[in-house]
Amino acid sequence: MPSSPQRKQDFELLLKGAICALIGAIILLAPYVARSQDMRELMAQAYLAGWFALVLGCAFLVRFGLMRWRARGGRGGRR
């Protein structure tokens, strides 16, 4: 469990990224697995929101990864 406020914020960023990416992936894959034709059409119309959520989630995950890398002494990090 994160102890410091900064560490808690970092893990919240990780959680937000994972959830956004998961929601985006579900929205994008839903038209291919939906059984009802109406549900397929509905989910196919939401593809833009799916891509937005997927890209946003991936951006959060990349940001989290960069912060962790820099904190461990990566290029441009604190030493």
C-alpha positions in Angstrom: 0.0 0.0 0.0 1.4 3.4 -0.9 2.6 5.4 2.1 3.5 8.9 0.9 1.1 11.2 -0.9 3.2 11.3 -4.0 3.3 7.5 -4.2 -0.5 7.4 -3.7 -0.9 9.8 -6.6 1.4 7.7 -8.8 -0.7 4.6 -8.1 -3.9 6.5 -8.7 -2.5 7.4 -12.1 -1.7 3.8 -12.8 -5.3 2.8 -11.8 -6.8 5.5 -14.0 -4.7 4.5 -16.9 -5.6 0.8 -16.6 -9.3 1.4 -16.2 -9.4 3.9 -19.2 -7.5 1.5 -21.4 -9.7 -1.4 -20.4 -12.9 0.6 -21.1 -11.6 1.6 -24.4 -10.7 -1.9 -25.4 -14.1 -3.2 -24.3 -15.9 -0.5 -26.3 -13.8 -1.3 -29.4 -14.2 -5.1 -29.1 -17.9 -5.1 -28.2 -19.3 -5.0 -31.7 -17.4 -8.2 -32.5 -18.7 -10.2 -29.6 -22.2 -8.8 -29.1 -25.0 -11.2 -29.9 -27.8 -8.7 -30.6 -27.7 -6.8 -33.9 -29.0 -3.7 -32.1 -26.2 -3.9 -29.5 -23.6 -4.3 -32.3 -24.8 -1.2 -34.0 -24.9 0.8 -30.8 -21.3 -0.2 -29.9 -20.1 0.4 -33.4 -21.3 4.0 -33.2 -19.3 4.5 -30.0 -15.9 3.6 -31.7 -14.6 7.2 -31.3 -15.2 7.2 -27.6 -13.5 3.8 -27.4 -10.4 5.1 -29.2 -10.3 8.2 -27.0 -10.5 6.1 -23.8 -7.9 3.6 -25.1 -5.4 6.4 -26.1 -6.0 8.3 -22.8 -5.5 5.2 -20.8 -2.3 4.4 -22.6 -1.0 7.9 -22.1 -1.7 7.7 -18.4 0.2 4.3 -18.3 3.2 5.8 -20.2 3.2 8.8 -17.9 3.3 6.4 -14.9 6.1 4.4 -16.4 8.2 7.5 -17.2 7.7 8.8 -13.6 8.8 5.5 -12.2 11.8 5.3 -14.6 13.0 8.8 -13.7 12.5 8.1 -10.0 14.8 5.1 -10.3 17.6 7.2 -11.8 16.7 7.1 -15.5 17.8 9.7 -17.9 16.7 13.2 -16.6 15.6 11.9 -13.3 16.5 12.8 -9.7 19.9 11.5 -8.5 
